[in-house]
Amino acid sequence: MKFLITNDDGIDSKGLYALAQVVTELGFEAVVAAPSKNMSGVSASLMPFDDHDRVAVEEVEIQDLEGIQSFSVGAPPALIVMLSMLGGFGEPPDMVASGVNLGPNTGRSTLFSGTIAAVKTAARFDRSGIAVSINYHPSVDTCEHWETAKEMTAQPIQWLTSAPKSTMLNLNIPNKPVKEVLGFRQADLAHIGRVQTVITSKDSTGIDIELEPCNDPVHEGTDSALLEKGYATATTLEPSKEADVDLPTEKWE
């Protein structure tokens, strides 16, 4: 079984390497294809970086991924997944693994996440996918616990390989030693994410923005609430579909 490993943090991300390592340690084939630069927050963008009609691709050697074919790609993760399904990086993959994202993807953050968009794109090709993120906040955390992410992602990946096709699994892992994690909990999406964009200043030439933690209260049992308590969270997502709303279209003619 072949996995495509991608992310939105870029080809230089240690989280990408951690995810590729756990996939291969489980005995699966892997190919790495990730953006050549950080593409956090791009959602499901399908626009190449430089040329609308050509995607720049460079095969690279990554010291931490010896023996794994790896590509630096001038494209966001959703387009990378699409290209992989069209044979852009060899035989199309059977599964997609996206991450490990440096920062949580909970609640409404999933709408904007390139990490999540990768598995949503996979589902459009009838492939299952897993998105993995660690609850890292640069304002409070001094290190990234990639080993925790690796250890806690192994069993969900194994489960995914026998799940129904097009399953989309979103994991959020506490950024702490694995012995301090309280375990896994299945969780609903919170009505908010745990990071938010704020305007720090503006003038006639532009607007300065920053990401900061969101401290608004969240509902008990949701992914954001459980993650902050120290649990790893697992949420299955579904592809975009129409809402069940009756529209007065006869009055719009």
FENDA-V415538 format. One record per run of one state. SS is the DSSP state (h for helix, s for strand, l for the rest). FROM is the first residue (numbers start at 0). TO is the last residue. If there is no record, write none. Layout:
ss:SS from:FROM to:TO
ss:SS from:FROM to:TO
This chain:
ss:l from:0 to:0
ss:s from:1 to:5
ss:l from:6 to:12
ss:h from:13 to:24
ss:l from:25 to:27
ss:s from:28 to:34
ss:l from:35 to:49
ss:s from:50 to:50
ss:l from:51 to:52
ss:s from:53 to:53
ss:l from:54 to:55
ss:s from:56 to:59
ss:l from:60 to:61
ss:h from:62 to:64
ss:l from:65 to:68
ss:s from:69 to:72
ss:l from:73 to:75
ss:h from:76 to:84
ss:l from:85 to:93
ss:s from:94 to:101
ss:l from:102 to:107
ss:h from:108 to:111
ss:l from:112 to:112
ss:h from:113 to:123
ss:l from:124 to:126
ss:s from:127 to:133
ss:l from:134 to:144
ss:h from:145 to:159
ss:l from:160 to:166
ss:s from:167 to:172
ss:l from:173 to:176
ss:h from:177 to:179
ss:l from:180 to:182
ss:s from:183 to:185
ss:l from:186 to:186
ss:s from:187 to:187
ss:l from:188 to:193
ss:s from:194 to:202
ss:l from:203 to:204
ss:s from:205 to:212
ss:l from:213 to:220
ss:s from:221 to:221
ss:h from:222 to:228
ss:l from:229 to:230
ss:s from:231 to:236
ss:l from:237 to:247
ss:h from:248 to:250
ss:l from:251 to:252
